[in-house]
Amino acid sequence: MKQELDDYLCRVYPKLFADRHKPMTETCMCWGFEVGDGWFNIINQLCQNIQHHIDWKNKTEEVVPQVVVDQVKEKFGGLRFYYSGGDDYVQGMVRMAEGMSVKTCEVCGSPGETGGSGWISTMCETHRNEHEEKKLLKEGYEA
């Protein structure tokens, strides 16, 4: 993810990304957001919903532990959002966001499909074709 998007998420959700710049001996967030820019809107909306839920619940008698994100990455073509804290409601929001990612191009955010040989990824048709052409050129073939 672009640095400016990383900076934005950390600035807007400081409680969620409190460990963002801690050493690798303490958190995997030291590596940053290991996803493409196309999933920024999914992650941003997820973070907004999580923090709103926690803040709202904590104004009542039901206290929800603050979510602190441990890692955000792509795995098998889908978003993985690892965290501590929260409740069942937060868990449902995370699962929904992860589900949305496998239908969203990780490059541009357009509708996409999961596929590929070797490294599985989720991309729109345009970015899948570009990726395959680059792969062929790297292997010495012409498209």
DSSP file (Angstrom, degrees, kcal/mol; ACC not computed):
  #  RESIDUE AA STRUCTURE BP1 BP2  ACC     N-H-->O    O-->H-N    N-H-->O    O-->H-N    TCO  KAPPA ALPHA  PHI   PSI    X-CA   Y-CA   Z-CA
    1    1 A M              0   0    0      0, 0.0    32,-0.1     0, 0.0    35,-0.1   0.000 360.0 360.0 360.0 142.2    0.0    0.0    0.0
    2    2 A K     >  -     0   0    0      1,-0.1     4,-2.1     4,-0.1     3,-0.5  -0.214 360.0-120.0 -57.0 147.5    1.2    3.5   -0.8
    3    3 A Q  H  > S+     0   0    0      1,-0.2     4,-3.1     2,-0.2     5,-0.2   0.868 111.7  56.4 -59.2 -39.1    2.9    5.3    2.1
    4    4 A E  H  > S+     0   0    0      1,-0.2     4,-1.9     2,-0.2    -1,-0.2   0.853 108.6  47.2 -66.3 -31.8    0.3    8.1    2.1
    5    5 A L  H  > S+     0   0    0     -3,-0.5     4,-2.3     2,-0.2    -1,-0.2   0.894 112.3  50.0 -72.7 -40.2   -2.5    5.6    2.5
    6    6 A D  H  X S+     0   0    0     -4,-2.1     4,-2.1     2,-0.2    -2,-0.2   0.940 112.0  48.2 -57.8 -49.6   -0.6    3.9    5.3
    7    7 A D  H  X S+     0   0    0     -4,-3.1     4,-2.2     1,-0.2    -2,-0.2   0.894 109.7  53.2 -59.8 -41.6   -0.1    7.3    7.0
    8    8 A Y  H  X S+     0   0    0     -4,-1.9     4,-2.9     2,-0.2     5,-0.3   0.949 109.3  46.9 -60.0 -51.2   -3.7    8.2    6.6
    9    9 A L  H  X S+     0   0    0     -4,-2.3     4,-2.1     1,-0.2    -1,-0.2   0.898 114.1  47.8 -59.8 -41.4   -5.0    5.0    8.3
   10   10 A C  H  < S+     0   0    0     -4,-2.1    -1,-0.2    -5,-0.2    -2,-0.2   0.853 114.9  46.2 -68.5 -34.4   -2.5    5.4   11.2
   11   11 A R  H  < S+     0   0    0     -4,-2.2    -2,-0.2    -5,-0.2    -1,-0.2   0.899 117.5  41.1 -74.1 -41.9   -3.4    9.1   11.6
   12   12 A V  H  < S+     0   0    0     -4,-2.9    -2,-0.2     1,-0.2    -3,-0.2   0.803 126.3  33.4 -78.5 -30.1   -7.2    8.6   11.5
   13   13 A Y     X  +     0   0    0     -4,-2.1     4,-2.1    -5,-0.3    -1,-0.2  -0.501  67.4 155.7-124.1  62.2   -7.3    5.4   13.6
   14   14 A P  T  4 S+     0   0    0      0, 0.0     6,-0.2     0, 0.0    -1,-0.1   0.807  74.6  53.2 -62.7 -30.4   -4.4    5.8   16.1
   15   15 A K  T >4 S+     0   0    0      1,-0.2     3,-0.9     2,-0.2     4,-0.1   0.905 110.6  46.5 -70.6 -40.3   -6.0    3.4   18.6
   16   16 A L  T 34 S+     0   0    0      1,-0.2    53,-3.2    -3,-0.2     3,-0.3   0.882 121.7  36.5 -67.5 -37.7   -6.3    0.6   16.1
   17   17 A F  T >< S+     0   0    0     -4,-2.1     3,-1.7    -8,-0.2    -1,-0.2  -0.136  74.0 129.4-110.2  37.6   -2.8    1.1   14.8
   18   18 A A  T <  S+     0   0    0     -3,-0.9     3,-0.3     1,-0.3    -1,-0.2   0.775  78.3  46.7 -60.5 -27.5   -1.1    1.9   18.1
   19   19 A D  T >  S+     0   0    0     -3,-0.3     3,-1.9    50,-0.3    -1,-0.3   0.313  77.3 113.9 -97.5   8.4    1.6   -0.8   17.3
   20   20 A R  T <  S+     0   0    0     -3,-1.7    12,-0.3     1,-0.3    -1,-0.2   0.816  85.3  32.7 -52.6 -38.2    2.2    0.3   13.7
   21   21 A H  T 3  S+     0   0    0     -3,-0.3    -1,-0.3    -4,-0.2    -2,-0.1   0.143  90.4 117.7-111.1  20.6    5.8    1.4   14.3
   22   22 A K  S <  S-     0   0    0     -3,-1.9     5,-0.1     1,-0.1    -3,-0.0  -0.445  74.3 -87.2 -78.5 160.9    6.8   -1.0   17.0
   23   23 A P    >>  -     0   0    0      0, 0.0     3,-2.4     0, 0.0     4,-1.5  -0.217  35.4-107.2 -69.7 161.2    9.7   -3.4   16.3
   24   24 A M  T 34 S+     0   0    0      1,-0.3     7,-0.1     2,-0.2    -2,-0.0   0.664 116.7  68.7 -63.2 -16.8    9.2   -6.8   14.7
   25   25 A T  T 34 S+     0   0    0      1,-0.2    -1,-0.3     3,-0.0     3,-0.1   0.630 111.7  32.2 -74.3 -12.0    9.8   -8.5   18.0
   26   26 A E  T <4 S+     0   0    0     -3,-2.4     2,-0.3     1,-0.3    -2,-0.2   0.671 127.1   5.3-115.6 -26.6    6.5   -7.0   19.2
   27   27 A T    ><  -     0   0    0     -4,-1.5     3,-0.6    -5,-0.1    -1,-0.3  -0.996  47.7-135.1-159.4 151.6    4.2   -6.9   16.1
   28   28 A C  G >  S+     0   0    0     42,-0.7     3,-1.6    -2,-0.3    44,-0.2   0.531  95.5  84.3 -83.5  -7.6    3.8   -7.8   12.5
   29   29 A M  G >   +     0   0    0     41,-0.4     3,-2.0     1,-0.3    -1,-0.2   0.651  67.6  83.4 -68.2 -12.0    2.5   -4.2   11.8
   30   30 A C  G <  S+     0   0    0     -3,-0.6    -1,-0.3     1,-0.3    -2,-0.1   0.769  85.7  57.6 -59.6 -23.4    6.1   -3.1   11.6
   31   31 A W  G <  S-     0   0    0     -3,-1.6    -1,-0.3     1,-0.3    -2,-0.2   0.529 106.8-138.0 -83.9  -6.9    5.9   -4.3    8.0
   32   32 A G    <   -     0   0    0     -3,-2.0     2,-0.9   -12,-0.3    40,-0.5  -0.428  51.3 -22.7  84.6-161.8    3.0   -2.0    7.2
   33   33 A F  E     -a   72   0A   0    -32,-0.1     2,-1.4    -2,-0.1    40,-0.2  -0.794  58.2-161.0 -90.3 107.4   -0.1   -2.8    5.2
   34   34 A E  E     +a   73   0A   0     38,-2.6    40,-1.2    -2,-0.9     2,-0.3  -0.358  58.1  89.1 -91.8  56.5    0.9   -5.7    3.0
   35   35 A V  S    S-     0   0    0     -2,-1.4     2,-0.1    38,-0.2    -2,-0.1  -0.913  80.0 -92.7-141.6 166.0   -1.9   -5.3    0.5
   36   36 A G    >   -     0   0    0     -2,-0.3     3,-1.5   -35,-0.1    71,-0.2  -0.361  38.1-107.4 -78.6 163.8   -2.5   -3.3   -2.7
   37   37 A D  G >  S+     0   0    0      1,-0.3     3,-1.9    70,-0.2     4,-0.3   0.733 109.8  76.5 -62.7 -24.0   -4.1    0.1   -2.8
   38   38 A G  G 3  S+     0   0    0     68,-2.5     3,-0.3     1,-0.3    -1,-0.3   0.716  93.0  51.5 -63.3 -21.2   -7.3   -1.4   -4.2
   39   39 A W  G <> S+     0   0    0     -3,-1.5     4,-2.3    67,-0.6    -1,-0.3   0.380  79.5 100.4 -95.9   4.1   -8.3   -2.6   -0.8
   40   40 A F  H <> S+     0   0    0     -3,-1.9     4,-3.3     1,-0.2     5,-0.2   0.922  80.7  50.7 -54.8 -47.7   -7.8    0.7    0.9
   41   41 A N  H  > S+     0   0    0     -4,-0.3     4,-2.4    -3,-0.3    -1,-0.2   0.874 110.2  49.9 -62.6 -36.9  -11.6    1.5    0.9
   42   42 A I  H  > S+     0   0    0     -4,-0.2     4,-2.3     2,-0.2    -1,-0.2   0.941 115.3  43.0 -63.4 -47.1  -12.4   -1.8    2.5
   43   43 A I  H  X S+     0   0    0     -4,-2.3     4,-2.7     2,-0.2    -2,-0.2   0.913 114.0  50.8 -66.9 -43.4   -9.8   -1.4    5.2
   44   44 A N  H  X S+     0   0    0     -4,-3.3     4,-2.4    -5,-0.2    -1,-0.2   0.933 113.2  44.7 -60.4 -47.5  -10.7    2.2    5.8
   45   45 A Q  H  X S+     0   0    0     -4,-2.4     4,-2.6    -5,-0.2    -1,-0.2   0.895 112.7  52.3 -65.9 -39.7  -14.4    1.5    6.2
   46   46 A L  H  X S+     0   0    0     -4,-2.3     4,-2.7    -5,-0.2    -2,-0.2   0.939 111.0  47.0 -59.6 -47.5  -13.7   -1.5    8.4
   47   47 A C  H  X S+     0   0    0     -4,-2.7     4,-2.6     1,-0.2     5,-0.3   0.904 111.7  50.6 -62.7 -42.0  -11.6    0.6   10.7
   48   48 A Q  H  X S+     0   0    0     -4,-2.4     4,-2.3    -5,-0.2    -1,-0.2   0.930 113.0  46.1 -61.0 -45.6  -14.2    3.3   10.8
   49   49 A N  H  X S+     0   0    0     -4,-2.6     4,-2.3     2,-0.2    -2,-0.2   0.900 113.1  49.3 -65.6 -41.7  -16.9    0.8   11.7
   50   50 A I  H  X S+     0   0    0     -4,-2.7     4,-2.5     2,-0.2     5,-0.2   0.957 113.9  44.2 -62.3 -50.9  -14.8   -1.0   14.3
   51   51 A Q  H  X S+     0   0    0     -4,-2.6     4,-2.7     1,-0.2     5,-0.2   0.890 113.5  51.0 -65.8 -37.9  -13.8    2.2   16.1
   52   52 A H  H  X S+     0   0    0     -4,-2.3     4,-2.7    -5,-0.3     5,-0.2   0.929 111.0  49.2 -62.1 -44.8  -17.3    3.6   16.0
   53   53 A H  H  X S+     0   0    0     -4,-2.3     4,-2.8     2,-0.2     5,-0.2   0.929 113.6  45.6 -60.0 -47.5  -18.7    0.4   17.5
   54   54 A I  H  X S+     0   0    0     -4,-2.5     4,-2.5     2,-0.2    10,-0.3   0.943 114.6  47.0 -63.5 -48.2  -16.1    0.3   20.3
   55   55 A D  H  X S+     0   0    0     -4,-2.7     4,-0.5    -5,-0.2    -2,-0.2   0.905 115.3  46.5 -61.2 -41.9  -16.6    4.0   21.1
   56   56 A W  H >< S+     0   0    0     -4,-2.7     3,-1.1    -5,-0.2     4,-0.4   0.935 113.9  46.9 -66.9 -47.3  -20.4    3.7   21.1
   57   57 A K  H >< S+     0   0    0     -4,-2.8     3,-1.5     1,-0.3     5,-0.4   0.877 107.2  57.7 -62.3 -38.1  -20.4    0.5   23.2
   58   58 A N  H 3< S+     0   0    0     -4,-2.5    -1,-0.3     1,-0.3    -2,-0.2   0.611  96.4  63.3 -73.3 -10.2  -18.0    2.0   25.7
   59   59 A K  T << S+     0   0    0     -3,-1.1    -1,-0.3    -4,-0.5    -2,-0.2   0.636 104.6  56.4 -81.5 -15.7  -20.4    4.9   26.3
   60   60 A T  S <  S-     0   0    0     -3,-1.5    -3,-0.0    -4,-0.4     0, 0.0  -0.248 109.9 -91.4 -97.8-168.9  -22.9    2.3   27.7
   61   61 A E  S    S+     0   0    0     -2,-0.1     2,-0.8     1,-0.1    -3,-0.1   0.625 104.9  88.6 -81.4 -12.7  -22.4   -0.2   30.5
   62   62 A E        -     0   0    0     -5,-0.4     2,-0.5     2,-0.0    -2,-0.4  -0.776  68.4-158.7 -90.1 109.2  -21.1   -2.8   28.0
   63   63 A V        -     0   0    0     -2,-0.8    -5,-0.1    -5,-0.1    -9,-0.1  -0.752   5.2-163.6 -92.4 129.8  -17.3   -2.3   27.6
   64   64 A V        -     0   0    0     -2,-0.5    23,-0.1   -10,-0.3    -6,-0.1  -0.957  28.4-113.7-110.4 125.4  -15.7   -3.7   24.4
   65   65 A P        -     0   0    0      0, 0.0    21,-2.2     0, 0.0     2,-0.0  -0.299  40.2 -98.9 -57.9 138.1  -11.9   -4.0   24.6
   66   66 A Q        -     0   0    0     19,-0.2     2,-0.4     1,-0.1    18,-0.1  -0.337  36.9-123.3 -57.7 132.4  -10.1   -1.7   22.2
   67   67 A V        -     0   0    0     18,-0.2     2,-0.4    -3,-0.1    18,-0.2  -0.652  26.1-170.9 -77.7 132.8   -9.0   -3.4   19.0
   68   68 A V  E     - B   0  84A   0     16,-2.0    16,-2.0    -2,-0.4     2,-0.3  -0.996  22.1-129.4-124.6 123.3   -5.3   -3.2   18.2
   69   69 A V  E     - B   0  83A   0    -53,-3.2   -50,-0.3    -2,-0.4    14,-0.3  -0.557  23.7-178.5 -79.9 131.0   -4.3   -4.4   14.8
   70   70 A D  E     -     0   0A   0     12,-2.6   -42,-0.7     1,-0.3   -41,-0.4   0.758  67.0  -6.3 -96.2 -32.9   -1.5   -7.0   14.7
   71   71 A Q  E     - B   0  82A   0     11,-1.8    11,-2.7   -43,-0.1     2,-0.4  -0.948  46.5-164.8-166.1 142.0   -1.2   -7.5   10.9
   72   72 A V  E     +aB  33  81A   0    -40,-0.5   -38,-2.6    -2,-0.3     2,-0.3  -0.977  38.2 134.3-130.2 117.5   -2.9   -6.6    7.6
   73   73 A K  E     -aB  34  80A   0      7,-2.3     7,-3.0    -2,-0.4     2,-0.4  -0.927  52.1-102.2-152.7 173.8   -1.9   -8.6    4.6
   74   74 A E  E     + B   0  79A   0    -40,-1.2     2,-0.3    -2,-0.3     5,-0.2  -0.874  36.0 172.0-102.4 137.8   -3.0  -10.6    1.6
   75   75 A K  E >   - B   0  78A   0      3,-2.7     3,-1.9    -2,-0.4    46,-0.0  -0.952  68.6  -9.4-148.3 129.1   -3.1  -14.4    1.7
   76   76 A F  T 3  S-     0   0    0     -2,-0.3    45,-0.2     1,-0.3     3,-0.1   0.830 129.8 -54.5  51.8  36.6   -4.5  -16.7   -1.0
   77   77 A G  T 3  S+     0   0    0     43,-0.8     2,-0.3     1,-0.2    -1,-0.3   0.489 119.4  97.3  82.6   3.8   -6.0  -13.7   -2.8
   78   78 A G  E <  S-B   75   0A   0     -3,-1.9    -3,-2.7    42,-0.1    -1,-0.2  -0.874  77.8 -98.8-127.3 159.3   -7.9  -12.4    0.2
   79   79 A L  E     -B   74   0A   0     19,-0.5     2,-0.4    -2,-0.3    -5,-0.2  -0.492  29.8-162.2 -70.4 137.8   -7.5   -9.8    2.9
   80   80 A R  E     -B   73   0A   0     -7,-3.0    -7,-2.3    -2,-0.2     2,-0.5  -0.997   6.4-175.0-122.8 126.6   -6.3  -11.0    6.3
   81   81 A F  E     -B   72   0A   0     -2,-0.4     2,-0.4    -9,-0.2    -9,-0.2  -0.900   5.7-172.2-126.8  97.1   -6.9   -8.7    9.2
   82   82 A Y  E     +B   71   0A   0    -11,-2.7   -12,-2.6    -2,-0.5   -11,-1.8  -0.763  18.8 147.8 -97.0 136.4   -5.4  -10.0   12.5
   83   83 A Y  E     -B   69   0A   0     -2,-0.4     2,-0.3   -14,-0.3   -14,-0.2  -0.943  37.8-128.6-155.2 169.3   -6.1   -8.1   15.7
   84   84 A S  E    S+B   68   0A   0    -16,-2.0   -16,-2.0    -2,-0.3     2,-0.1  -0.905  70.9  27.1-123.2 159.0   -6.6   -8.4   19.4
   85   85 A G  S    S+     0   0    0     -2,-0.3   -18,-0.2   -18,-0.2   -19,-0.2  -0.459  71.1  97.2  89.2-166.0   -9.5   -7.0   21.4
   86   86 A G        -     0   0    0    -21,-2.2     2,-0.2    -2,-0.1    -1,-0.1  -0.298  60.9-107.0  82.3-166.0  -13.1   -6.4   20.2
   87   87 A D     >  -     0   0    0    -23,-0.1     4,-2.2    -2,-0.1     5,-0.1  -0.768  45.8 -70.1-148.0-170.6  -16.1   -8.7   20.4
   88   88 A D  H  > S+     0   0    0     -2,-0.2     4,-2.1     1,-0.2     5,-0.1   0.846 128.9  56.6 -62.1 -34.1  -18.3  -10.9   18.3
   89   89 A Y  H  > S+     0   0    0      2,-0.2     4,-2.0     1,-0.2    -1,-0.2   0.919 107.7  47.4 -63.6 -44.1  -19.6   -7.9   16.4
   90   90 A V  H  > S+     0   0    0      1,-0.2     4,-2.5     2,-0.2    -2,-0.2   0.912 109.2  54.8 -62.2 -42.8  -16.1   -6.8   15.4
   91   91 A Q  H  X S+     0   0    0     -4,-2.2     4,-2.4     1,-0.2    -1,-0.2   0.899 107.5  50.1 -58.8 -40.5  -15.3  -10.4   14.4
   92   92 A G  H  X S+     0   0    0     -4,-2.1     4,-2.2     2,-0.2    -1,-0.2   0.898 109.6  50.4 -64.6 -40.7  -18.3  -10.3   12.0
   93   93 A M  H  X S+     0   0    0     -4,-2.0     4,-2.4     2,-0.2    -2,-0.2   0.908 110.8  49.4 -63.6 -40.9  -17.2   -7.0   10.5
   94   94 A V  H  X S+     0   0    0     -4,-2.5     4,-2.7     1,-0.2    -2,-0.2   0.930 110.6  49.6 -64.4 -45.3  -13.7   -8.4    9.9
   95   95 A R  H  X S+     0   0    0     -4,-2.4     4,-2.2     1,-0.2    -1,-0.2   0.890 110.7  50.8 -61.9 -38.5  -15.1  -11.5    8.3
   96   96 A M  H  X S+     0   0    0     -4,-2.2     4,-2.4     2,-0.2    -1,-0.2   0.936 110.9  47.8 -64.8 -45.1  -17.3   -9.4    6.0
   97   97 A A  H  X S+     0   0    0     -4,-2.4     4,-1.7     1,-0.2    -2,-0.2   0.907 111.3  51.0 -61.8 -42.0  -14.4   -7.2    4.9
   98   98 A E  H  X S+     0   0    0     -4,-2.7     4,-0.8     1,-0.2   -19,-0.5   0.893 110.7  49.8 -63.0 -38.3  -12.3  -10.3    4.2
   99   99 A G  H >< S+     0   0    0     -4,-2.2     3,-0.6     1,-0.2    -2,-0.2   0.884 107.8  52.9 -66.1 -39.3  -15.1  -11.7    2.1
  100  100 A M  H >< S+     0   0    0     -4,-2.4     3,-1.7     1,-0.2    -1,-0.2   0.843  99.8  64.6 -63.8 -33.1  -15.5   -8.5    0.2
  101  101 A S  H >< S+     0   0    0     -4,-1.7     3,-1.5     1,-0.3    -1,-0.2   0.819  91.7  61.3 -63.9 -31.3  -11.8   -8.5   -0.7
  102  102 A V  T << S+     0   0    0     -4,-0.8    12,-0.4    -3,-0.6    -1,-0.3   0.458 109.3  43.5 -78.5   3.2  -12.0  -11.7   -2.7
  103  103 A K  T <  S+     0   0    0     -3,-1.7     9,-1.9    10,-0.1     2,-0.4   0.165 104.0  79.7-123.0  13.1  -14.4   -9.9   -5.1
  104  104 A T  B <  S-C  111   0B   0     -3,-1.5     2,-0.2     7,-0.3     6,-0.1  -0.986  85.3-113.9-128.5 127.6  -12.4   -6.6   -5.2
  105  105 A C     >  -     0   0    0      5,-3.7     4,-1.7    -2,-0.4    18,-0.3  -0.390  18.8-148.9 -59.4 124.8   -9.3   -6.0   -7.4
  106  106 A E  T  4 S+     0   0    0     16,-2.6   -68,-2.5     1,-0.2   -67,-0.6   0.713  94.1  50.3 -69.0 -19.9   -6.4   -5.5   -5.0
  107  107 A V  T  4 S+     0   0    0     15,-0.3   -70,-0.2   -69,-0.2    -1,-0.2   0.926 131.9   2.9 -83.6 -49.5   -4.8   -3.1   -7.5
  108  108 A C  T  4 S-     0   0    0      2,-0.1    -2,-0.2   -70,-0.1    15,-0.1   0.590  89.4-115.3-120.7 -14.1   -7.6   -0.7   -8.3
  109  109 A G     <  +     0   0    0     -4,-1.7    -3,-0.1     1,-0.3     3,-0.1   0.430  69.8 130.9  91.1  -1.6  -10.6   -1.6   -6.2
  110  110 A S  S    S-     0   0    0      1,-0.2    -5,-3.7    -6,-0.1    -1,-0.3  -0.284  75.4 -69.3 -73.7 167.6  -12.9   -2.5   -9.2
  111  111 A P  B     +C  104   0B   0      0, 0.0    -7,-0.3     0, 0.0    14,-0.3  -0.356  69.2 174.6 -56.3 138.5  -14.8   -5.8   -9.1
  112  112 A G        -     0   0    0     -9,-1.9     2,-0.3    12,-0.2    12,-0.3  -0.861  27.6-129.6-142.3 174.3  -12.4   -8.7   -9.4
  113  113 A E  E     -D  123   0C   0     10,-2.4    10,-2.0    -2,-0.3     2,-0.4  -0.958  24.6-118.5-129.1 147.2  -12.0  -12.4   -9.3
  114  114 A T  E     +D  122   0C   0    -12,-0.4     2,-0.3    -2,-0.3     8,-0.2  -0.698  61.3 100.2 -85.4 134.5   -9.6  -14.6   -7.4
  115  115 A G  E     +D  121   0C   0      6,-2.7     6,-2.7    -2,-0.4     2,-0.1  -0.972  19.0 130.5 177.9-166.1   -7.3  -16.7   -9.5
  116  116 A G        -     0   0    0     -2,-0.3     2,-0.4     4,-0.2     4,-0.1  -0.260  52.6 -92.3 113.6 158.9   -3.8  -17.1  -10.9
  117  117 A S  S    S-     0   0    0      2,-0.1     2,-1.2    -2,-0.1    -2,-0.0  -0.902  98.4  -5.3-107.9 137.9   -1.2  -19.8  -11.1
  118  118 A G  S    S+     0   0    0     -2,-0.4     2,-0.7     2,-0.0    -2,-0.0  -0.719 133.9  42.5  83.6 -98.4    1.4  -20.0   -8.4
  119  119 A W  S    S-     0   0    0     -2,-1.2     2,-0.3   -43,-0.0    -2,-0.1  -0.742  85.0-142.8 -85.0 116.9    0.6  -16.8   -6.4
  120  120 A I        +     0   0    0     -2,-0.7   -43,-0.8    -4,-0.1     2,-0.3  -0.630  30.8 164.4 -81.5 135.6   -3.2  -16.5   -6.0
  121  121 A S  E     -D  115   0C   0     -6,-2.7    -6,-2.7    -2,-0.3     2,-0.6  -0.944  37.6-121.5-146.1 164.6   -4.5  -13.0   -6.2
  122  122 A T  E     +D  114   0C   0     -2,-0.3   -16,-2.6    -8,-0.2     2,-0.3  -0.956  46.0 150.0-114.2 118.0   -7.7  -11.1   -6.7
  123  123 A M  E     -D  113   0C   0    -10,-2.0   -10,-2.4    -2,-0.6   -18,-0.1  -0.960  45.2-109.2-143.4 157.3   -7.7   -8.7   -9.7
  124  124 A C     >  -     0   0    0     -2,-0.3     4,-2.4   -12,-0.3     5,-0.2  -0.323  48.1 -97.9 -74.5 170.2  -10.0   -7.2  -12.3
  125  125 A E  H  > S+     0   0    0    -14,-0.3     4,-2.4     1,-0.2     5,-0.2   0.895 122.4  53.0 -60.4 -41.2   -9.7   -8.5  -15.9
  126  126 A T  H  > S+     0   0    0      1,-0.2     4,-2.2     2,-0.2    -1,-0.2   0.944 113.7  40.7 -60.8 -50.2   -7.5   -5.5  -16.9
  127  127 A H  H  > S+     0   0    0      2,-0.2     4,-2.4     1,-0.2    -1,-0.2   0.825 112.6  55.3 -72.4 -30.3   -5.0   -6.0  -14.1
  128  128 A R  H  X S+     0   0    0     -4,-2.4     4,-2.5     2,-0.2    -1,-0.2   0.936 109.9  47.0 -64.1 -45.2   -5.0   -9.8  -14.5
  129  129 A N  H  X S+     0   0    0     -4,-2.4     4,-2.5     2,-0.2    -2,-0.2   0.918 112.9  48.6 -62.7 -43.6   -4.1   -9.4  -18.1
  130  130 A E  H  X S+     0   0    0     -4,-2.2     4,-2.4     1,-0.2    -1,-0.2   0.913 112.0  50.0 -61.0 -42.6   -1.4   -6.9  -17.4
  131  131 A H  H  X S+     0   0    0     -4,-2.4     4,-2.2     1,-0.2    -2,-0.2   0.918 111.4  47.6 -62.4 -44.6    0.0   -9.2  -14.7
  132  132 A E  H  X S+     0   0    0     -4,-2.5     4,-2.4     2,-0.2    -1,-0.2   0.888 111.0  51.5 -65.9 -39.3    0.0  -12.2  -17.0
  133  133 A E  H  X S+     0   0    0     -4,-2.5     4,-2.5     2,-0.2    -2,-0.2   0.927 111.0  47.6 -63.1 -44.6    1.7  -10.1  -19.8
  134  134 A K  H  X S+     0   0    0     -4,-2.4     4,-2.4     1,-0.2    -2,-0.2   0.892 111.1  52.1 -62.0 -39.5    4.5   -9.0  -17.4
  135  135 A K  H  X S+     0   0    0     -4,-2.2     4,-1.7     2,-0.2    -2,-0.2   0.921 110.4  47.4 -63.3 -44.5    4.9  -12.6  -16.2
  136  136 A L  H  <>S+     0   0    0     -4,-2.4     5,-3.1     2,-0.2     4,-0.4   0.915 112.4  49.2 -63.6 -43.4    5.3  -13.8  -19.8
  137  137 A L  H ><5S+     0   0    0     -4,-2.5     3,-1.1     1,-0.2    -2,-0.2   0.895 109.3  52.2 -63.2 -39.2    7.8  -11.1  -20.6
  138  138 A K  H 3<5S+     0   0    0     -4,-2.4    -1,-0.2     1,-0.3    -2,-0.2   0.867 109.2  50.3 -63.5 -35.9    9.8  -11.9  -17.5
  139  139 A E  T 3<5S-     0   0    0     -4,-1.7    -1,-0.3    -5,-0.2    -2,-0.2   0.472 125.8-102.9 -82.5  -2.1    9.9  -15.5  -18.6
  140  140 A G  T < 5S+     0   0    0     -3,-1.1     2,-0.3    -4,-0.4    -3,-0.2   0.627  81.0 122.1  94.1  14.0   11.1  -14.5  -22.0
  141  141 A Y      < -     0   0    0     -5,-3.1     2,-0.4    -6,-0.2    -1,-0.3  -0.774  56.9-128.3-107.3 155.2    7.9  -14.9  -24.0
  142  142 A E              0   0    0     -2,-0.3    -9,-0.0     1,-0.1    -5,-0.0  -0.818 360.0 360.0 -99.2 142.8    6.1  -12.3  -26.1
  143  143 A A              0   0    0     -2,-0.4    -1,-0.1   -10,-0.1    -9,-0.0   0.472 360.0 360.0 -76.6 360.0    2.4  -11.7  -25.5
